[in-house]
Amino acid sequence: MEANIPDAATQLARVTESAAVVRSRTSVKPQVGLILGTGLGRLAREIDVHDEIEYEDLPHFPVSTVESHHGRLLFGTLRGVPVVAMQGRMHVYEGYSAREATIPVRVLATLGIKALLISTACGGMNPLFRRGDLMLLTDHINLQGQNPLVGPNVKEWGPRFPDMSEPYDVALRKVALQVAMKEGIRLERGVYVAVVGPCLETKAEYRFLRGIGADVVGMSTVPEVIVARHMGLRVMAIGVITDECFPDALEEVTLALVLEAADAAEPQLTAIICGVTETISAGA
């Protein structure tokens, strides 16, 4: 837990300052925000990039320390839609609090995006899922022991007690499924459970997580979704299943294998994200 949480006025001032610096360095006014997870760089290559801003150049902005995360904001257009993409995210296991790790989402919302589309690498626990599959998140379970909304509430951002009965936008999920069907892509649906990490789970832990209703497990996404919903953003998230977490047939996993699976799934993920982005621009 973060030792000294800033008061509401300080939090608001810091995010406002960071957003002001961003505006001074790009003319792009993004409608959609993208968070690109582990190894999912192909989507970034689909963006017609106008401006790049390194995280370390922004005041009060956390810096990604994971080797597979670049750590920059990309501003441009995706299928003609103005977007901003986070090429690399922050995690609680890096030493950030949930509040600190989600400052970038606050900044993106302050820049005026209306929707946040998230990609994330995760381990598949549902026995019907296989490595390389994509899963549309329909709900989540937060087991990180932290909530980014703990502390003084900034009323300019959202209510003290935001509703989370439907964190993942139903209309956007419907569009994603329609795009997947049109493109002949297998898109599973299920529940994501967030844990702290960074170590992967034991056999007993996988059994427990599956037993409480989760289909996949990961170390991110949920804090981002909570903050996005707090600020009134529409959210859609797709997980790339990079390893199979079946306790009775568990095999050792390396980062290289995770990146390999993410890379293989990129074309399908990119097709879905691009299709959903177009519909958001059209008012869907």
Legacy VTK file of the C-alpha trace (Angstrom):
# vtk DataFile Version 3.0
C-alpha trace
ASCII
DATASET POLYDATA
POINTS 284 float
0.000 0.000 0.000
1.203 3.476 -0.859
2.530 5.192 2.274
1.547 8.795 1.570
-1.358 9.277 -0.792
-1.590 12.865 -2.091
-4.722 14.856 -1.316
-7.351 15.307 -4.035
-6.102 18.736 -5.128
-2.526 17.475 -5.540
-3.606 14.412 -7.525
-5.700 16.559 -9.853
-2.903 19.110 -10.307
-0.318 16.450 -11.173
-2.466 14.747 -13.800
-3.503 18.122 -15.231
0.151 19.176 -15.504
1.133 15.946 -17.235
-1.765 16.266 -19.699
-0.791 19.883 -20.413
2.741 18.815 -21.365
1.295 16.158 -23.683
-0.935 18.736 -25.389
2.067 20.973 -25.936
3.839 18.207 -27.851
1.096 16.902 -30.136
-1.810 18.307 -32.105
-3.631 14.977 -32.152
-6.905 14.990 -30.206
-7.452 11.278 -29.546
-10.911 9.740 -29.421
-9.710 6.283 -28.405
-6.992 5.126 -26.012
-5.126 1.848 -26.485
-3.055 -0.090 -23.956
-0.690 -2.509 -25.643
0.274 -5.431 -23.424
3.267 -7.768 -23.381
4.698 -8.442 -26.820
1.753 -6.899 -28.644
3.722 -4.499 -30.816
2.115 -5.190 -34.184
-0.882 -3.043 -33.328
1.495 -0.127 -32.776
2.806 -0.643 -36.310
-0.741 -0.285 -37.650
-0.984 3.237 -36.234
-0.085 6.137 -38.500
2.086 7.758 -35.830
2.322 11.553 -35.804
4.064 12.050 -32.455
5.879 9.945 -29.834
6.399 10.942 -26.211
8.573 8.943 -23.829
7.036 8.324 -20.411
10.172 9.657 -18.737
9.639 13.043 -20.414
6.274 13.602 -18.698
6.004 15.031 -15.170
4.499 12.722 -12.518
4.255 9.915 -15.094
5.436 6.451 -13.978
8.037 4.675 -16.116
7.707 1.093 -17.311
10.570 -1.133 -16.133
9.614 -4.381 -17.899
11.893 -5.350 -20.797
8.994 -6.226 -23.134
7.311 -2.828 -22.574
8.716 0.143 -24.501
7.455 3.029 -22.366
6.092 5.660 -24.733
2.864 7.285 -25.871
2.069 7.095 -29.577
-0.271 9.705 -31.074
-1.730 9.265 -34.532
-4.578 7.639 -36.413
-5.772 4.044 -36.626
-8.022 3.415 -39.627
-8.508 7.176 -39.762
-9.500 7.473 -36.092
-7.399 9.739 -33.814
-5.856 7.536 -31.122
-3.288 7.515 -28.364
-1.540 4.248 -27.549
0.352 3.311 -24.425
3.232 1.213 -25.702
3.998 -0.405 -22.395
2.118 -0.332 -19.099
2.971 -0.286 -15.399
2.345 -3.067 -12.893
2.027 -3.338 -9.140
4.863 -5.897 -9.142
7.242 -3.177 -10.374
6.824 -1.458 -7.030
4.090 0.981 -7.993
0.895 1.279 -6.024
-2.324 0.647 -7.953
-2.956 4.408 -7.882
0.489 5.217 -9.293
0.307 2.535 -11.991
-2.949 3.983 -13.323
-1.868 7.632 -13.572
-1.453 7.168 -17.361
-5.124 6.218 -17.671
-6.031 9.404 -15.771
-3.919 11.420 -18.205
-5.479 9.769 -21.274
-8.976 10.454 -19.956
-8.007 14.074 -19.274
-6.875 14.341 -22.910
-10.461 13.598 -23.924
-10.618 9.957 -25.022
-14.074 8.390 -24.875
-13.094 4.724 -24.870
-10.173 2.605 -23.692
-9.274 -0.604 -25.527
-6.916 -2.886 -23.622
-4.825 -5.862 -24.673
-3.206 -8.098 -22.111
-1.214 -11.304 -21.953
-2.667 -13.898 -19.589
-2.544 -17.530 -18.571
-5.449 -19.747 -19.571
-7.066 -21.870 -16.855
-10.290 -22.789 -18.634
-9.683 -26.293 -20.031
-11.405 -25.315 -23.276
-8.854 -22.566 -23.952
-5.533 -23.075 -25.707
-2.277 -21.164 -25.997
-2.659 -18.477 -28.645
-6.429 -18.062 -28.201
-7.999 -14.651 -27.659
-10.486 -14.020 -24.858
-12.882 -11.097 -24.582
-13.128 -10.047 -20.948
-16.706 -10.075 -19.658
-15.860 -9.549 -15.977
-12.947 -9.630 -13.549
-11.843 -10.501 -10.024
-9.345 -8.281 -8.202
-6.949 -10.281 -6.021
-4.116 -7.742 -6.024
-4.967 -6.539 -2.539
-5.091 -2.953 -3.801
-7.621 -0.627 -5.379
-6.498 2.500 -7.279
-9.425 4.464 -5.837
-8.231 4.148 -2.234
-7.555 7.552 -0.692
-9.115 10.973 -1.270
-11.619 10.975 -4.122
-11.119 13.554 -6.862
-14.708 14.540 -7.577
-13.733 16.056 -10.930
-12.808 12.542 -12.054
-15.713 10.544 -10.777
-17.895 9.470 -7.834
-16.636 8.158 -4.512
-18.412 4.815 -5.098
-18.402 4.034 -8.839
-20.645 1.218 -10.009
-18.845 -1.843 -11.387
-21.795 -4.032 -12.318
-20.761 -3.904 -15.997
-17.120 -2.797 -16.228
-16.711 -4.014 -19.812
-18.928 -2.164 -22.287
-21.641 -4.493 -23.618
-21.993 -2.710 -26.969
-18.230 -2.795 -27.622
-18.105 -6.473 -26.708
-20.880 -7.131 -29.223
-18.942 -5.298 -31.932
-15.779 -7.272 -31.100
-17.654 -10.543 -31.491
-19.137 -9.378 -34.804
-15.692 -8.405 -36.121
-14.244 -11.736 -34.982
-17.031 -13.661 -36.711
-16.598 -11.675 -39.927
-12.828 -12.283 -39.912
-13.143 -15.951 -38.966
-11.379 -15.412 -35.637
-12.070 -17.578 -32.618
-12.825 -15.198 -29.748
-13.510 -16.771 -26.373
-15.303 -14.991 -23.521
-14.566 -15.187 -19.830
-13.465 -13.814 -16.481
-9.998 -12.383 -15.781
-8.462 -12.561 -12.313
-5.705 -10.094 -11.433
-2.899 -11.147 -9.097
0.208 -9.219 -8.052
2.966 -11.378 -9.569
5.652 -11.308 -10.786
6.110 -15.034 -10.223
3.700 -17.346 -11.965
1.277 -19.387 -9.919
1.675 -22.784 -8.284
-0.528 -25.740 -9.161
-2.550 -25.201 -5.986
-3.010 -21.531 -6.793
-4.270 -22.314 -10.295
-6.798 -24.720 -8.820
-7.928 -22.035 -6.373
-8.238 -19.327 -9.038
-10.169 -21.598 -11.355
-12.368 -22.639 -8.450
-13.458 -19.069 -7.679
-14.657 -18.538 -11.234
-11.727 -17.225 -13.277
-10.952 -18.359 -16.817
-7.599 -16.568 -17.176
-5.072 -14.999 -14.820
-2.849 -11.961 -15.275
-0.928 -9.224 -13.449
-2.476 -6.039 -14.861
-5.657 -4.687 -16.514
-8.027 -4.597 -13.526
-6.627 -1.398 -11.928
-6.715 0.266 -15.360
-10.325 -0.765 -15.885
-11.380 0.487 -12.444
-9.845 3.911 -13.081
-11.263 4.103 -16.612
-14.751 3.365 -15.363
-14.310 5.842 -12.499
-13.689 8.517 -15.154
-16.646 7.461 -17.293
-14.742 5.781 -20.128
-16.135 2.909 -22.138
-13.852 -0.117 -21.777
-13.130 -3.213 -23.791
-10.326 -5.680 -23.038
-8.986 -8.706 -24.883
-6.593 -11.209 -23.371
-4.035 -13.174 -25.380
-3.618 -16.579 -23.776
0.138 -17.050 -23.767
0.363 -20.215 -21.668
-1.854 -23.080 -20.517
-2.268 -23.218 -16.743
-3.661 -26.693 -16.185
-2.426 -27.993 -12.794
-2.318 -31.649 -13.816
-0.272 -30.919 -16.954
1.662 -27.827 -15.951
4.817 -26.998 -17.885
7.512 -24.423 -17.171
6.907 -21.036 -18.796
9.519 -18.522 -19.948
9.175 -14.939 -21.163
10.358 -16.101 -24.579
7.426 -18.514 -24.842
5.001 -15.804 -23.714
6.283 -13.383 -26.354
6.143 -16.096 -29.003
2.459 -16.782 -28.292
1.635 -13.066 -28.187
3.389 -12.515 -31.507
1.455 -15.353 -33.175
-1.877 -13.931 -31.971
-1.139 -10.336 -33.002
-2.726 -10.357 -36.482
-6.072 -11.528 -35.094
-5.961 -9.141 -32.145
-5.081 -6.254 -34.446
-8.018 -7.018 -36.741
-10.474 -6.931 -33.840
-9.076 -3.779 -32.236
-9.085 -1.963 -35.577
-12.674 -2.993 -36.263
-13.887 -1.864 -32.859
-12.012 1.441 -33.160
-13.772 2.208 -36.425
-17.195 1.635 -34.872
-16.413 3.919 -31.933
-15.575 6.697 -34.378
-18.853 6.014 -36.185
-20.761 6.402 -32.931
-21.452 2.758 -32.075
LINES 1 285
284 0 1 2 3 4 5 6 7 8 9 10 11 12 13 14 15 16 17 18 19 20 21 22 23 24 25 26 27 28 29 30 31 32 33 34 35 36 37 38 39 40 41 42 43 44 45 46 47 48 49 50 51 52 53 54 55 56 57 58 59 60 61 62 63 64 65 66 67 68 69 70 71 72 73 74 75 76 77 78 79 80 81 82 83 84 85 86 87 88 89 90 91 92 93 94 95 96 97 98 99 100 101 102 103 104 105 106 107 108 109 110 111 112 113 114 115 116 117 118 119 120 121 122 123 124 125 126 127 128 129 130 131 132 133 134 135 136 137 138 139 140 141 142 143 144 145 146 147 148 149 150 151 152 153 154 155 156 157 158 159 160 161 162 163 164 165 166 167 168 169 170 171 172 173 174 175 176 177 178 179 180 181 182 183 184 185 186 187 188 189 190 191 192 193 194 195 196 197 198 199 200 201 202 203 204 205 206 207 208 209 210 211 212 213 214 215 216 217 218 219 220 221 222 223 224 225 226 227 228 229 230 231 232 233 234 235 236 237 238 239 240 241 242 243 244 245 246 247 248 249 250 251 252 253 254 255 256 257 258 259 260 261 262 263 264 265 266 267 268 269 270 271 272 273 274 275 276 277 278 279 280 281 282 283
